[in-house]
Structures are given as C-alpha cells and as structure tokens.
Amino acid sequence: METEESASACLELNGREVDGRHIRVDLATPTNDTHCSVFVGNVPFGTDEEKLRKVFESCGPIDGIRIIKDTRTGINKGFAYVKFKDSSSVLFACKKNERIEVEGRKLRIFRCRSDKSKFQTKFGGAKSQVGRNKKLLKSFQPSKRKGKNDKKKTKMRRKEKSVKRKEKARRINK
C-alpha cells in the first residue's frame, strides 16, 4: 500500500465475504498476541477455512483462521489456529474441546501459549532433553545380532501360546 489510509481501508475488509468466501487481510508484521487465539488439532486434511469458520462462529467473532499446510504439497498438516476478536471467545472455544466433530474427527482445542521456552522445557524441547538423550539411546539400541537361541525361544513361546489356546477352546466346547 502506498499510504496508511489505503492500508487501513484494506484492513477493514478482513473477514468480509467475497464470492461466498471470507477473505483475510493482514499487516506484514504479525503480532504475538496469543490471548485471543486457540490451537485446533486433529483437523481433517480436506478441511478448509470456511468449514472451521462455521464451527467456531458460535464461540464469538473471528479475526482470522490459519490452517498450517505443507509447503511442498499444499495439504494441511492436521492443525490450525483460530484468532478471535476478544479473549472471552477463547474460553467458549476451549469448553468445546473434543466435543466438536468435523468429518468424523473430534477436534482438540487448546488456548495458545505465548512463551515458547516454557512449552519446550515442559513438553520435551531441547532444554529438557539435555542428559536424557544418552539414556534414551542406550535403552532403545537393538541387539547387535540375533543368535540361534533367540530364535528357538521365540518358537517355543509361539508353541506354548498355541497349546494354551487349544486347551482353552477344548474347555469352552465341553
């Protein structure tokens, strides 16, 4: 935009319906206001913004919807963000967690977090993994070689299970 007036005029068009679809107009510099946003998980891959808008309109006025898509394929990754115009709408949306179904899938709805470092350390980010990685790697390393004894033990276990199943079937049939 050439002037601030033209930019503000365009911003007023955000959320308006054009040819049956809602348009999104944003400034180039995004805001980090997460108080009015919710994370929506388990979104069906064929879902578009219009379907999500219909689902969340009952919670309150929507400022914008962003479905995260794969950059190469353009297919959505199964999650989205819904930004409301006021924070009270977030509470209504969160109360609908796993109660809303879209195309047979229950949506997971959570309030967005503003502090990424807290999220990473709480849920397994780089800071919380220091020292644990070595222990995890050791516990999940496969054995170097399967010997004949391992194969024999596996065969014996299978045989024991089949014998137990046959005995159980005989008891039931009596």
N, C-alpha and C positions, 0 to 999 in steps of 0.2 A: 504494500500500500504506500502511496506517496505521502499522505498526510495522516495525522492522528484521527481526524474526523472520519476519513474513509475507513480506517481500521476499526474504529468503534462502531460504525454503521454495519460493517460486516459481522462483527461480533454479536450484534443484536439478532442476526439471522440464525445463530446457533440454536439447534433444537427445533427449528421450524420444519414444516413438512413441505417437500417439493416433489411433485410427481409421485405421491404416495409413500415417500421415504423421508425419514428425518435426516437432516444434514448436520454435520459437525464442523464448527469453525472455531479454531483455537489460535492463540498467540504463539509465536515461535518459541518463546521462553516458557517452559512448563512450570507450574507451581508445585511445591511439595506438600500441599495441604491434604493430609490423609484423613482428617477428621470427618470428612463428608463422603468417604469412599469405602466400598466393600469389595472384597475379593470373592469371586464366584468360581468355584471349582466344579469339576465333573460336568462341564458344559459339553453337550453333544457336538461332534465335529462338523455337522452340517448346519449348525445354528448360526444365524446372522444377528446383527444388532437390533433389528426390528422385533424379533422374537423375544429377546431379552428385555427390550423396552416394554413390551406388552406385559411381561411377567412382573417387572419391578415398578410400573407406574402406580400400582396400588399402594406402594410404600411412601411415595411422595414425589415431588417434581425432580426430574432427572436433568443433570447438567451435561452428562456425556457418558458414553459406553465405549469401552475399548476391549475388543476381543484380540488376544495375543495370537499371532499367526506365525507359522514357519516362514522364514524369509525366502527359502528356495522354492517351496511348493505352494505357498499361499493358503495352506489348510490350517484351520485353527488348532491350537495346541491343547484345547480342552479346558482353558480357564480364561477369565475375563475380569475386568474392573468396571464397576458402576459407580459414577460420581454423582451424588445428589446435590441439590442446591442448598440444603440445610442438614445439619448433623442429626436432627431428630429422625429423619428418614432412615438413617443408618440403623437405628435401634429396631425400627419396624422390619427392616430387611433381615437383620440378624435373627430376629424371632422366627423367621420363616426357614431357618436352616434345616435342610433335609426334609422339608415339608412340601417343597415345590418340585414338581416333576416336569421336565421338558423332554419330549421324545423318549419317554420311558426311563430317564435317568434322574435321580434325585440330586438337586443342586446343593453344594456345600457353600455356605455363605458365612464369611467372617469379616470383621472390621479390619481395615488395612492398618498395618503398623508403620509408624513413622521412622523409628530408629532401627536401621538395618543391622547395626552391630549387635544390639541386644538379641535380635532374631537369630543371627548367625550363631552366637555363643549358646543360646538356649536350645536350638534345634540342630546342632551339628555343623556349624560353619567352621572356617579354618581355625579360629582361636580355640574352640573346644576340642579339636581333634589332635592338638599337639600332644604327643606322648601315647595316645591311644592307637595311632595308626600302626605302630610296630606290633603291638599286642594283637590287633585285629588280623594283620597279615600272617602272623605266626599261626593263629588258630584256624585260618582258612586255607593254609597251604596244603595242596593234595599230596598224598604219599608218593614217593618217587617211583615206586614200582609195585605192582600187584603180583604177589607170589602165588604159587600153586595152592598154598594153604588157605589163602583168602578165597579163592575160587571154590575150594572144597567146602569151606564154612558156609558160603552163600548157597551152594547146592543143598547142603544139609538143612539149612533154615527153611528153604523152599519146600523140601520134602516133609519136614515136620509140620509146616503150616497146612499142606495139603492133607496130611493124615488127620490133623485136628479137624479140618473142615469135613472130611468124610465121616469121622466119628460123630460129629455134631449133627450131620444130616441123618445118620442112622438113628440117633436118639429121637430126633423130631419125627421121623417116619413111623416109629413104633407106637 
